[in-house]
Amino acid sequence: MRSSLRFVSVAAVAAMLAAVPGSAQKSTGPKERYEMDVATMSGFAAMGGGKGGIGGAMGMMFGGDPSSKIAHQLLLRLGSNDAATAPPPKGDHFFLPQAKMGKSVPLTTIEGKEDPATVTPFERPKGRLLLYWGCGAKAGPGQPVVIDFAKVAAGQIPPNLFSSAVPVIREVSKANSRSYIDWPNNKGGKQPGSGSSLLGAHRVASNIGSDINFTLAQDYMQGLSASTAIQGDQSVMVRWNSVPSATGYVAWTIGGMGNGSGKNDVGDIVWWTSSASKEFGGGLWDWLPPSVVANLVTKKIVMSPSQTSCQIPAEVKKASGEMMLGNLNAFGPEANFSYPPKPAGNAAWNIDWTAKVRFRSHTMLLIGADFGGMGGSSTGGSTPIEPAKKKKCKGPLGIPLPDGAC
């Protein structure tokens, strides 16, 4: 299902300020906010030019074993409080040769381009949504929670359906920036190919603010290699490799779609998550900071980084029908940078720019389909993916879902 601070996200700045008890130090800015999302996609998430989803899965039926597929994806966003010195806004992200991205990729704003942070098209669903949660052979008490879309349309929403335990992290966007540029776009550049490395120096130069320079010590995360096995009791065991630097895991499945009896009857949509509690809201399907993930692990909303298996209850498999679309997300680290450095004492800190680099690894499986390998491997081949707009997949009730899920 398709990868939030979509805003002035300065976790490192906040942490440093909080580390000075009673400090009266004032800060201003930042004038520029740069965000770089670094994803490793495997399995069907890496298919179809990295677009994943059913289209990629169907293409895989004629193209071999998805376990050999690994794709890397970069999403770059720069927002500024200032207008461009010479319109239109534009810039470049300069890479070292080992990134295999060419000298640079162009950052620009395409007129008329939809802003995923503000465009939220909604199609009223039909049928029912069945919600299950938790790892185990059998579904826990109170499951499933059944949502009748006809009643939702009439304003009858079940109470306490979506909790606020998982925050929605806002990203830099047109909506919160005077000037905004991003990549991928139609100005050129391809997603990273085989053997790409992001280690080392990076520079972002634009006409909407100062140059941004930072050095990365974290590279792409290892790919997830996941497998599924239907048990004798009809539950489904999901196993995966331990990914170094993962901060936690979350799994989810969608099934039952298209099981209706008629043209206007879509049947039941079955949605399951690995969370130990009923958690279907917030940013659980997106990028989350390590501190947030650590807190969610303690609440058993996110699986710990040491966990490498989870059992999907038999009731979920039965309600989903022949096939479920499964997803597994490994949350990863973040690197935060700011300039100038924080001054000593109580001197004002006038921040010029901040840069945030977020990492994650994600795989997609078809549970119940007749394929051999259902995941990805860091030792497999690498498939370059073409530039694509960062669009949000919409799940039941219009809920945004992570990259590669649709």
For each residue, the residues with C-beta under 8 A, 3 or more apart:
1: 252 254 285 325 327 393 395 401 402 404 405 406
2: 52 53 391 392 393 401 402 403 404 405 406
3: 37 39 285 286 287 329 360 362 402 403 404
4: 168 169 170 171 283 286 287
5: 8 9 11 169 170 171 289 356
6: 9 117 169 170 171 172 173 176
7: 170 171 172 176
8: 5 30 33 172 176 354
9: 5 6 33 35 169 170 171 172 354 356
10: 13 14 30 33 336 338 351 354 356
11: 5 14 15 289 291 334 336 356
12: 15 16 336 337 338 354
13: 10 16 17 27 336 338 351 354
14: 10 11 17 18
15: 11 12 18 19
16: 12 13 19 20 342
17: 13 14 20 23 25 27
18: 14 15
19: 15 16
20: 16 17 23 25
21:
22:
23: 17 20 346
24: 346
25: 17 20 345 346 347 348 349
26: 348 349
27: 13 17 348 349 350 351
28: 348 349 350 351
29: 350 351 352 353
30: 8 10 33 338 351 352 353 354
31: 80 81 82 209 210 351 352 353
32: 78 79 80 81 208 209 210 212 352 353 354
33: 8 9 10 30 78 79 80 172 177 353 354 355 356
34: 76 77 78 172 204 212 353 354 355 356
35: 9 76 77 78 171 172 355 356 357 358
36: 74 75 76 77 93 202 355 356 357 358
37: 3 73 74 75 76 287 357 358 360
38: 72 73 74 198 220 221 357 358 359 360
39: 3 72 73 74 75 359 360 361 362 403
40: 70 71 72 73 220 221 222 223 224 360 361 362 376 378
41: 45 46 50 52 70 71 72 73 223 361 362 363 376 403 404
42: 45 46 66 67 69 70 71 223 224 225 361 362 363 375 376 377 380
43: 46 47 66 67 69 224 226 363 364 365 373 374 375 376
44: 47 52 53 56 57 60 66 363 364 365 366 404
45: 41 42 50 52 56 71 327 362 363 364 376 403 404 405
46: 41 42 43 50 52 56 66 69 70 71 376 383 385 404
47: 43 44 50 51 52 56 57 59 60 63 66 69
48: 51 52 53 55 56 59
49: 56 383 385 386 388
50: 41 45 46 47 71 73 191 383 385 386 388 404
51: 47 48 55 56 385 388 404
52: 2 41 44 45 46 47 48 56 364 403 404 405 406
53: 2 44 48 56 57 364 393 404 405 406
54: 57 58 325 406
55: 48 51 58 59
56: 44 45 46 47 48 49 51 52 53 59 60
57: 44 47 53 54 60 61 66 364 366 369
58: 54 55 61
59: 47 48 55 56 62 63
60: 44 47 56 57 63 64 66 371
61: 57 58
62: 59
63: 47 59 60
64: 60 68
65: 68 371 372 373
66: 42 43 44 46 47 57 60 69 371 373 374 375 376
67: 42 43 225 372 373 374 375 376 377 380
68: 64 65 373 377 380 381
69: 42 43 46 47 66 376 380 381 383
70: 40 41 42 46 223 376 377 378 380 381 382 383
71: 40 41 42 45 46 50 191 382 383 384 385
72: 38 39 40 41 191 192 193 196 220 382 385
73: 37 38 39 40 41 50 191 192 385 403
74: 36 37 38 39 101 183 191 192
75: 36 37 39 182 183 184 390
76: 34 35 36 37 93 105 107 182 183
77: 34 35 36 171 172 173 180 181 182
78: 32 33 34 35 91 107 172 180 181 182 204 206 208 209 212
79: 32 33 172 173 176 177 179 180
80: 31 32 33 89 177 178 179 180 206 208 209
81: 31 32 177 178 179
82: 31 178 179 208 209
83: 87 178 179 208
84: 87 88 89 90 179 207 208
85: 207 208
86: 207
87: 83 84
88: 84 108 109
89: 80 84 108 109 179 180 181 206 207 208
90: 84 106 107 108 109 181 206 207
91: 78 106 107 108 181 204 205 206 207 208
92: 104 105 106 107 204 205 206
93: 36 76 104 105 107 183 202 203 204
94: 103 104 202 203 204 205
95: 99 101 102 103 104 105 198 202
96: 99 199 200 201 202
97: 100
98: 196 197 199 200
99: 95 96 192 196 197 198
100: 97 192 193 194 195 196
101: 74 95 104 105 189 190 192 196
102: 95 105 189
103: 94 95
104: 92 93 94 95 101
105: 76 92 93 95 101 102 183 184 188 189
106: 90 91 92 183 185 187 188 189
107: 76 78 90 91 92 93 181 182 183 185 204 206
108: 88 89 90 91 181 182 183 185 187
109: 88 89 90 113 174 179 180 181 182
110: 113 185 186
111:
112:
113: 109 110 185 389
114: 119 389 391
115: 118 119 173 174 175
116: 119 173 389 390 391 392
117: 6 170 171 173 174 175 176
118: 115 173 174 175
119: 114 115 116
120: 392 398 400
121: 394
122: 394 398
123: 394 398
124: 149 153
125: 129 149 266 269 396 397
126: 149 150 264 265 266
127: 149 260 265 266 267 268 269
128: 146 147 148 149 267 268 269
129: 125 146 147 149 268 269 271 396 397
130: 144 145 146 147 256 268 269 270 271 319
131: 143 144 145 146 147 271 272 278 280
132: 139 143 144 270 271 272 273 313 315 316 319
133: 140 143 272 273 274 275 276 277 278 279 280
134: 139 140 143 274 275 276 277 313
135: 274 276 303 310 311 312
136: 139 140 235 311 313
137: 231 233 235 311 313 314
138: 235 313 314 315
139: 132 134 136 143 144 313 314 315 316
140: 133 134 136 143
141:
142: 145 278
143: 131 132 133 134 139 140 313 315
144: 130 131 132 139 270 315 319
145: 130 131 142 158 161 278
146: 128 129 130 131
147: 128 129 130 131 151 152 158 161 396 397
148: 128 151 152 156
149: 124 125 126 127 128 129 152 153
150: 126 153 154
151: 147 148 154 156
152: 147 148 149 155 156 157 397
153: 124 149 150
154: 150 151
155: 152
156: 148 151 152
157: 152 161
158: 145 147 161
159:
160: 163
161: 145 147 157 158 278 280 281
162: 280 281 282
163: 160 166 277 278 279 281 282
164: 167 281 282
165: 277 279 282 296 299 301
166: 163 279 281 282 283 284 288 292 296 301
167: 164 282 283 288 292
168: 4 282 283 286
169: 4 5 6 9 283 286 287 288 289 292
170: 4 5 6 7 9 117 173 176
171: 4 5 6 7 9 35 77 117
172: 6 7 8 9 33 34 35 77 78 79 176 177 180
173: 6 77 79 115 116 117 118 170 176 177 180
174: 109 115 117 118 177 180
175: 115 117 118
176: 6 7 8 79 117 170 172 173
177: 33 79 80 81 172 173 174 180
178: 80 81 82 83
179: 79 80 81 82 83 84 89 109 208 209
180: 77 78 79 80 89 109 172 173 174 177
181: 77 78 89 90 91 107 108 109 206 208
182: 75 76 77 78 107 108 109 185 390
183: 74 75 76 93 105 106 107 108 187 189 387
184: 75 105 189 191 387 388 389 390
185: 106 107 108 110 113 182 387
186: 110 387
187: 106 108 183
188: 105 106 387
189: 101 102 105 106 183 184 387
190: 101 193 384 385 386 387
191: 50 71 72 73 74 184 384 385 386 387
192: 72 73 74 99 100 101 196 384
193: 72 100 190 196 382 384
194: 100 381 382 384
195: 100 382
196: 72 98 99 100 101 192 193 220 382
197: 98 99 200 219 220
198: 38 95 99 202 216 218 219 220
199: 96 98 216 217 218 219
200: 96 98 197 215 216
201: 96 213 214 215
202: 36 93 94 95 96 198 213 214 215 216
203: 93 94 211 212 213
204: 34 78 91 92 93 94 107 211 212 213 355
205: 91 92 94 211 212
206: 78 80 89 90 91 92 107 181 209
207: 84 85 86 89 90 91
208: 32 78 80 82 83 84 85 89 91 179 181
209: 31 32 78 80 82 179 206 212 352 353
210: 31 32 339 352 353
211: 203 204 205
212: 32 34 78 203 204 205 209 337 339 353 355
213: 201 202 203 204 339
214: 201 202 335 337 355 357
215: 200 201 202
216: 198 199 200 202 219 335 357
217: 199 335
218: 198 199 245 333 335 357 359
219: 197 198 199 216
220: 38 40 72 196 197 198 359
221: 38 40 243 244 245 246 330 332 359 360 361
222: 40 241 243 244 245 361 378
223: 40 41 42 70 243 361 363 376 377 378 380
224: 40 42 43 240 241 243 328 330 361 362 363 375 376
225: 42 67 240 241 363 373 375 376 377 378
226: 43 238 239 240 241 326 328 363 365 374 375 376
227: 238 239 240 373 374 375
228: 236 237 238 239 326 365 367 374
229: 236 237 239
230: 234 235 236 317 368
231: 137 234 235 236 237 311 314
232:
233: 137 314
234: 230 231 314 317 318
235: 136 137 138 230 231 311 312 313 314 317
236: 228 229 230 231 311 312 316 317 324 367
237: 228 229 231 309 310 311 312
238: 226 227 228 251 309 310 311 312 326 328 365 367
239: 226 227 228 229 308 309
240: 224 225 226 227 243 249 308 309 328 363 375
241: 222 224 225 226 308 377
242: 246 305 306 308
243: 221 222 223 224 240 246 305 330 332 361
244: 221 222
245: 218 221 222 332 333 359
246: 221 242 243 249 305 330 331 332 361
247: 290 293 294 297 305 331 332 333
248: 293 294 296 297 302 303 304 305 330 331
249: 240 246 274 302 303 304 305 307 328 329 330 331
250: 273 274 275 284 285 301 302 303 328 329 331
251: 238 273 274 303 310 326 327 328 329
252: 1 271 272 273 274 285 326 327
253: 270 271 272 312 316 320 324 325 326 327 367
254: 1 257 269 270 271 324 325 395
255: 269 270 272 316 317 319 320 321 323 324 325 367
256: 130 259 267 268 269 270 319 320 321
257: 254 266 267 269
258: 266 267
259: 256 266 267 268 321
260: 127 264 265 266 267
261: 265 267
262: 265
263:
264: 126 260
265: 126 127 260 261 262
266: 125 126 127 257 258 259 260 269
267: 127 128 256 257 258 259 260 261
268: 127 128 129 130 256 259 319
269: 125 127 128 129 130 254 255 256 257 266 396
270: 130 132 144 253 254 255 256 316 319 320 324
271: 129 130 131 132 252 253 254 280 395 396
272: 131 132 133 252 253 255 312 313 316
273: 132 133 250 251 252 279 280 284
274: 133 134 135 249 250 251 252 303 310
275: 133 134 250 278 279 284 300 301 302
276: 133 134 135 300 301
277: 133 134 163 165 299 300 301
278: 131 133 142 145 161 163 275
279: 133 163 165 166 273 275 282 284 301
280: 131 133 161 162 271 273 284 399
281: 161 162 163 164 166 284 399
282: 162 163 164 165 166 167 168 279
283: 4 166 167 168 169 286 287 288
284: 166 250 273 275 279 280 281 288 296 301 302
285: 1 3 250 252 329 395 399 400 401 402 405
286: 3 4 168 169 283 400 402
287: 3 4 37 169 283 331 358 360
288: 166 167 169 283 284 292 293 296 331
289: 5 11 169 292 293 334
290: 247 293 294 331 333 334
291: 11 294 295
292: 166 167 169 288 289 295 296
293: 247 248 288 289 290 296 297 302 331
294: 247 248 290 291 297 298
295: 291 292 298 299
296: 165 166 248 284 288 292 293 299 301 302
297: 247 248 293 294 300 301 302 303 304 305
298: 294 295
299: 165 277 295 296
300: 275 276 277 297
301: 165 166 250 275 276 277 279 284 296 297
302: 248 249 250 275 284 293 296 297 331
303: 135 248 249 250 251 274 297 307 310
304: 248 249 297 307
305: 242 243 246 247 248 249 297
306: 242
307: 249 303 304 310
308: 239 240 241 242
309: 237 238 239 240
310: 135 237 238 251 274 303 307
311: 135 136 137 231 235 236 237 238
312: 135 235 236 237 238 253 272 316 317 324 326 367
313: 132 134 136 137 138 139 143 235 272 316 317
314: 137 138 139 231 233 234 235 317 318
315: 132 138 139 143 144 318 319
316: 132 139 236 253 255 270 272 312 313 319 320 324
317: 230 234 235 236 255 312 313 314 320 324 367 368
318: 234 314 315
319: 130 132 144 255 256 268 270 315 316
320: 253 255 256 270 316 317 323 324 368
321: 255 256 259
322: 368
323: 255 320 366 367 368 369
324: 236 253 254 255 270 312 316 317 320 366 367 368
325: 1 54 253 254 255 364 365 366 367 405
326: 226 228 238 251 252 253 312 364 365 366 367
327: 1 45 251 252 253 362 363 364 365 402 404 405
328: 224 226 238 240 249 250 251 362 363 364 365 375
329: 3 249 250 251 285 360 361 362 402
330: 221 224 243 246 248 249 360 361 362
331: 246 247 248 249 250 287 288 290 293 302 360
332: 221 243 245 246 247 358 359 360 361
333: 218 245 247 290 359
334: 11 289 290 356 357 358 359
335: 214 216 217 218 356 357
336: 10 11 12 13 354 355 356 357
337: 12 212 214 354 355 356
338: 10 12 13 30 341 342 351 353 354 355
339: 210 212 213 351 352 353
340: 343 350 351 352
341: 338
342: 16 338 349
343: 340 347 348 349
344: 347
345: 25
346: 23 24 25
347: 25 343 344
348: 25 26 27 28 343
349: 25 26 27 28 342 343
350: 27 28 29 340
351: 10 13 27 28 29 30 31 338 339 340 354
352: 29 30 31 32 209 210 339 340
353: 29 30 31 32 33 34 209 210 212 338 339
354: 8 9 10 12 13 30 32 33 34 336 337 338 351
355: 33 34 35 36 204 212 214 336 337 338
356: 5 9 10 11 33 34 35 36 334 335 336 337
357: 35 36 37 38 214 216 218 334 335 336
358: 35 36 37 38 287 332 334
359: 38 39 218 220 221 245 332 333 334
360: 3 37 38 39 40 221 287 329 330 331 332
361: 39 40 41 42 221 222 223 224 243 246 329 330 332
362: 3 39 40 41 42 45 224 327 328 329 330 402 403 404
363: 41 42 43 44 45 223 224 225 226 240 327 328 375 376
364: 43 44 45 52 53 57 325 326 327 328 404 405
365: 43 44 226 228 238 325 326 327 328 374 375
366: 44 57 323 324 325 326 369 371 374
367: 228 236 238 253 255 312 317 323 324 325 326 374
368: 230 317 320 322 323 324
369: 57 323 366
370:
371: 60 65 66 366 374
372: 65 67
373: 43 65 66 67 68 225 227
374: 43 66 67 226 227 228 365 366 367 371
375: 42 43 66 67 224 225 226 227 240 328 363 365
376: 40 41 42 43 45 46 66 67 69 70 223 224 225 226 363 380
377: 42 67 68 70 223 225 241 380
378: 40 70 222 223 225
379:
380: 42 67 68 69 70 223 376 377
381: 68 69 70 194
382: 70 71 72 193 194 195 196
383: 46 49 50 69 70 71
384: 71 190 191 192 193 194
385: 46 49 50 51 71 72 73 190 191 388
386: 49 50 190 191
387: 183 184 185 186 188 189 190 191
388: 49 50 51 184 385 391
389: 113 114 116 184
390: 75 116 182 184 403
391: 2 114 116 388
392: 2 116 120 400 401
393: 1 2 53 400 401 402 403 405 406
394: 121 122 123 398 399 400 401 406
395: 1 254 271 285 398 399 400 401 405
396: 125 129 147 269 271 399
397: 125 129 147 152
398: 120 122 123 394 395
399: 280 281 285 394 395 396
400: 120 285 286 392 393 394 395
401: 1 2 285 392 393 394 395 405 406
402: 1 2 3 285 286 327 329 362 393 405
403: 2 3 39 41 45 52 73 362 390 393
404: 1 2 3 41 44 45 46 50 51 52 53 327 362 364
405: 1 2 45 52 53 285 325 327 364 393 395 401 402
406: 1 2 52 53 54 393 394 401
